[in-house]
Amino acid sequence: MEEKEKDTLFLMALAVFGAFLMSVLATFLQLIIVLPLTIAVFLIMILTLLFYKKTAINLSENLENWAMILVVILFAISFIYLFRPA
């Protein structure tokens, strides 16, 4: 694995750890709303650390593409819902 890919994977794991930490802190304030997010981020952190191989980079690129498609679709649906005629 190239050094640049290791750096990217380390930064991704660090960002996920930060998201997990913030989710844990927010869970104390809003337990029912934030708890599923905390569990999901924790699982992503574990998967990121377990897939510390070259296949993890291919997997993360595929997940990034699908997440971007999902975000664009949800963004369009939210605008349609927000600006629908009364």
Backbone as JSON, one array per atom type, in Angstrom:
{
  "sequence": "MEEKEKDTLFLMALAVFGAFLMSVLATFLQLIIVLPLTIAVFLIMILTLLFYKKTAINLSENLENWAMILVVILFAISFIYLFRPA",
  "N": [[0.85, -1.17, 0.0], [0.51, 2.2, -0.81], [2.2, 5.05, 0.61], [0.72, 7.4, 0.67], [-1.91, 6.48, 0.55], [-2.09, 5.18, 3.01], [-1.89, 7.38, 4.7], [-4.24, 8.73, 4.01], [-6.16, 6.85, 4.8], [-5.63, 6.81, 7.54], [-6.31, 9.45, 8.26], [-9.01, 9.35, 7.61], [-9.92, 7.47, 9.5], [-9.35, 8.93, 11.78], [-11.09, 11.12, 11.48], [-13.54, 9.78, 11.61], [-13.37, 8.85, 14.23], [-13.49, 11.28, 15.59], [-16.09, 12.07, 14.88], [-17.47, 10.04, 16.14], [-16.85, 10.6, 18.83], [-18.04, 13.15, 19.15], [-20.67, 12.4, 18.7], [-21.14, 10.74, 20.88], [-20.97, 12.61, 22.95], [-23.16, 14.24, 22.26], [-25.18, 12.43, 22.6], [-25.76, 12.28, 25.29], [-27.36, 14.48, 25.61], [-29.51, 14.24, 23.79], [-30.78, 11.47, 23.69], [-32.48, 9.54, 22.31], [-32.63, 10.43, 19.68], [-29.98, 10.72, 18.74], [-28.63, 8.37, 19.29], [-28.83, 6.17, 17.33], [-27.21, 7.26, 15.29], [-24.74, 7.42, 16.6], [-24.17, 4.72, 17.02], [-23.98, 3.85, 14.35], [-21.79, 5.35, 13.39], [-19.8, 4.36, 15.05], [-19.69, 1.69, 14.18], [-18.8, 2.14, 11.57], [-16.28, 3.17, 12.15], [-15.04, 0.91, 13.27], [-15.13, -0.83, 11.06], [-13.5, 0.61, 9.3], [-11.03, 0.44, 10.57], [-10.69, -2.34, 10.59], [-10.61, -3.03, 7.89], [-8.02, -2.41, 6.94], [-6.6, -2.58, 4.5], [-5.81, -2.94, 0.99], [-8.21, -3.43, -0.23], [-9.97, -1.99, 1.25], [-9.8, 0.62, 0.38], [-10.89, 0.51, -2.2], [-13.46, -0.28, -1.46], [-14.25, 1.94, 0.11], [-14.23, 3.94, -1.83], [-16.29, 3.06, -3.53], [-18.45, 3.16, -1.72], [-18.42, 5.88, -1.23], [-19.19, 6.91, -3.73], [-21.83, 5.86, -3.95], [-22.97, 7.04, -1.7], [-22.85, 9.73, -2.41], [-24.58, 9.78, -4.62], [-26.96, 9.09, -3.3], [-27.22, 11.29, -1.57], [-27.61, 13.39, -3.41], [-30.04, 12.6, -4.55], [-31.73, 12.66, -2.26], [-31.48, 15.35, -1.64], [-32.7, 16.54, -3.88], [-35.29, 15.52, -3.56], [-35.97, 16.72, -1.14], [-36.05, 19.44, -1.88], [-38.15, 19.35, -3.71], [-40.22, 18.62, -1.99], [-40.17, 20.8, -0.24], [-40.75, 23.07, -1.86], [-43.21, 22.53, -3.05], [-46.39, 23.04, -4.64], [-49.05, 24.65, -2.87]],
  "CA": [[0.0, 0.0, 0.0], [1.3, 3.41, -0.89], [2.23, 5.87, 1.83], [-0.37, 8.38, 0.6], [-3.14, 5.78, 0.89], [-2.08, 4.96, 4.45], [-2.2, 8.66, 5.32], [-5.66, 9.0, 3.79], [-6.92, 5.95, 5.66], [-5.46, 7.27, 8.93], [-7.12, 10.66, 8.44], [-10.4, 8.94, 7.6], [-10.18, 6.87, 10.8], [-9.32, 10.02, 12.76], [-12.33, 11.87, 11.32], [-14.63, 8.95, 12.13], [-13.25, 8.86, 15.68], [-14.01, 12.57, 16.04], [-17.55, 12.02, 14.75], [-17.95, 9.16, 17.21], [-16.73, 11.32, 20.09], [-19.08, 14.18, 19.19], [-21.96, 11.73, 18.83], [-21.28, 10.3, 22.28], [-21.28, 13.79, 23.75], [-24.51, 14.68, 21.96], [-26.12, 11.42, 23.06], [-26.17, 12.6, 26.64], [-28.4, 15.5, 25.55], [-30.66, 13.78, 23.01], [-30.48, 10.04, 23.62], [-33.25, 8.77, 21.34], [-32.37, 10.91, 18.32], [-28.57, 10.63, 18.35], [-28.08, 7.05, 19.55], [-28.57, 5.41, 16.1], [-26.06, 7.86, 14.61], [-23.55, 7.03, 17.33], [-23.92, 3.31, 16.74], [-23.55, 3.75, 12.96], [-20.43, 5.88, 13.26], [-18.92, 3.42, 15.73], [-19.5, 0.55, 13.28], [-17.95, 2.59, 10.46], [-14.92, 3.27, 12.67], [-14.51, -0.44, 13.39], [-14.9, -1.34, 9.7], [-12.34, 1.31, 8.74], [-9.82, -0.11, 11.17], [-10.55, -3.75, 10.2], [-10.29, -3.11, 6.47], [-6.78, -1.66, 6.71], [-5.97, -3.25, 3.36], [-6.07, -2.26, -0.26], [-9.63, -3.57, -0.56], [-10.72, -0.96, 1.97], [-9.83, 1.82, -0.43], [-11.9, 0.28, -3.23], [-14.76, -0.26, -0.8], [-14.6, 3.3, 0.5], [-14.55, 4.7, -3.04], [-17.63, 2.66, -3.96], [-19.41, 3.71, -0.76], [-18.47, 7.32, -1.44], [-20.01, 7.15, -4.92], [-23.23, 5.59, -3.63], [-23.43, 8.05, -0.75], [-23.04, 10.97, -3.16], [-25.81, 9.61, -5.39], [-28.06, 9.14, -2.34], [-27.34, 12.67, -1.1], [-28.19, 14.19, -4.48], [-31.45, 12.22, -4.65], [-32.44, 13.18, -1.1], [-31.48, 16.81, -1.78], [-33.73, 16.87, -4.86], [-36.6, 15.22, -2.96], [-36.27, 17.73, -0.13], [-36.46, 20.66, -2.56], [-39.5, 19.14, -4.26], [-41.15, 18.66, -0.87], [-40.18, 22.13, 0.33], [-41.32, 24.05, -2.76], [-44.39, 22.01, -3.76], [-47.53, 23.98, -4.59], [-49.92, 24.46, -1.7]],
  "C": [[0.89, 1.24, 0.0], [1.2, 4.22, 0.39], [1.07, 6.87, 1.85], [-1.71, 7.74, 0.97], [-3.21, 5.51, 2.38], [-2.43, 6.25, 5.19], [-3.69, 8.99, 5.19], [-6.52, 8.13, 4.69], [-6.81, 6.35, 7.13], [-6.3, 8.51, 9.19], [-8.61, 10.34, 8.43], [-10.78, 8.32, 8.95], [-10.21, 7.94, 11.89], [-10.61, 10.85, 12.68], [-13.53, 11.08, 11.86], [-14.57, 8.9, 13.65], [-13.78, 10.18, 16.26], [-15.53, 12.62, 15.95], [-18.15, 11.14, 15.84], [-17.92, 9.88, 18.56], [-17.81, 12.4, 20.22], [-20.47, 13.54, 19.33], [-22.19, 11.24, 20.25], [-21.62, 11.48, 23.18], [-22.7, 14.28, 23.51], [-25.56, 13.69, 22.46], [-26.61, 11.71, 24.47], [-27.3, 13.63, 26.65], [-29.67, 15.0, 24.87], [-30.49, 12.29, 22.72], [-31.2, 9.34, 22.47], [-32.91, 9.18, 19.91], [-30.95, 10.57, 17.87], [-28.0, 9.22, 18.52], [-27.88, 6.21, 18.29], [-27.38, 5.95, 15.31], [-24.76, 7.44, 15.28], [-23.18, 5.58, 17.04], [-23.4, 3.13, 15.31], [-22.12, 4.23, 12.78], [-19.42, 4.95, 13.93], [-18.66, 2.2, 14.86], [-18.63, 0.92, 12.09], [-16.5, 2.69, 10.92], [-14.28, 1.88, 12.78], [-14.22, -1.03, 12.01], [-13.69, -0.68, 9.05], [-11.04, 0.73, 9.29], [-9.6, -1.57, 10.77], [-10.12, -3.9, 8.75], [-9.04, -2.3, 6.14], [-5.96, -2.37, 5.64], [-6.29, -2.45, 2.11], [-7.55, -2.35, -0.64], [-10.46, -2.5, 0.14], [-10.83, 0.31, 1.14], [-10.84, 1.68, -1.56], [-13.3, 0.33, -2.63], [-15.17, 1.15, -0.42], [-14.91, 4.17, -0.71], [-15.94, 4.35, -3.56], [-18.69, 3.23, -3.03], [-19.54, 5.22, -0.92], [-19.33, 7.67, -2.66], [-21.48, 6.95, -4.63], [-23.78, 6.61, -2.66], [-23.69, 9.37, -1.46], [-24.33, 10.92, -3.99], [-27.02, 9.72, -4.47], [-28.29, 10.56, -1.83], [-27.99, 13.55, -2.16], [-29.68, 13.88, -4.63], [-32.25, 12.79, -3.49], [-32.52, 14.71, -1.13], [-32.58, 17.24, -2.76], [-35.12, 16.63, -4.28], [-36.96, 16.28, -1.92], [-36.68, 19.06, -0.76], [-37.85, 20.52, -3.16], [-40.52, 19.22, -3.14], [-41.28, 20.07, -0.31], [-40.93, 23.14, -0.55], [-42.51, 23.52, -3.56], [-45.53, 23.04, -3.66], [-48.47, 23.64, -3.43], [-51.25, 23.89, -2.05]]
}
